[in-house]
Every structure is written in C-alpha cells, then in structure tokens.
Amino acid sequence: MADAKRQRGPQLVGASPTYQGLKTFTFGDGAELADRLAALVVAGVKTGTCSAAVHGPDAESGERQICLNSAGTPVCEIETVAMQTLAFTAVTPEMAALEGEGDLSYRYWRDAHEDYFRREGTWSADMDVIFETFRVTRILDKAFQTAAQKAVAAERAEAYENGYKALGGEHV
C-alpha cells in the first residue's frame, strides 16, 4: 500500500490543478490507494511519505498542498516540514512508521513500497527515495474525517490478516 509518487490534481478527471491557489495531489497509483492513504493522513497517523528520487521532489519545505480523495474532492491541506533524499535501504523503522501504513512496521513498509515501485517501474535494490514529513494544517472534508478512523481500523486489520503483526492483537 505504498504511497510513493503523488499524482497531481490535473490527472484526475474533473479536478483542478489548484484549490484555493494551492497545488493538489492524490497519493498512490489508484483510487483505493488514494482514499486509504488520504484517510490515514486525515486521521493523523500518516505524517510521512516517500517517492522514487528519479521523479524529483513533489514539494519543498514549507509548501502547502491540497490532498484529494479519489473522486477529486479536497480532504485536507498539508504543509511539508522536511524532505531528504536517501537510499531505499537507509529508510529507518522510525521513518517507515511515520507513513502510518499497515502495522507500522519496517517490514510492511519495505514490502509495500517495493511492490509499488515495481508497479511504477522504478524499483531497484539500490534506488534512492525522497522522504517527506508533513503536517495537516486544515481538514476540508468533515465527512471524510469521520470515516477516517474506520479506515485506520481496516488498515490495521488487513495488515494483521496478511501476517503483519507488529502491533499485536487483531483489533488494534
């Protein structure tokens, strides 16, 4: 379930490249992933993301952007706190946990991101990634926010069912 490369708003049908003057984007490479990752952000458990360095940076420190769901609806505004380029293998367990995905383990992060980068065609064992940390500055869709906690629970349950059990019990 890696987030990797952000997809800019103009690639979405009916979406504007900006919202209130800010760039828009979705996470991931499809509708389900865009919604799941946006829910993790809105719920406050996802404060980090990475992309293949070959694409270049998607943001810069201090920049604010609008995260869209798969329907192109703005769900929140984020502000980039920091960015760094490093080897895929240099991402730490702490960094992986900031992505908020699966059971928050490094093993889940590594497996999900390797799968994503393979789908994207950028995977290499010695590839570099750009790791970004961000914070939510504004929630824009209250209904999406309400549903986000259920999405987090579903994320954790799916990881558990797939053998990722770093968080312990089935209903964490």
Secondary structure as UniProt FT lines:
FT   STRAND          7..8
FT   HELIX           9..11
FT   TURN            13..14
FT   STRAND          18..19
FT   TURN            20..21
FT   STRAND          22..26
FT   HELIX           31..42
FT   TURN            43..44
FT   STRAND          48..52
FT   HELIX           53..55
FT   TURN            61..62
FT   STRAND          64..68
FT   TURN            70..71
FT   STRAND          74..87
FT   HELIX           88..90
FT   HELIX           93..98
FT   TURN            102..103
FT   HELIX           106..120
FT   TURN            125..126
FT   STRAND          128..139
FT   HELIX           142..161
FT   TURN            162..163
FT   TURN            166..167
FT   TURN            170..171
//
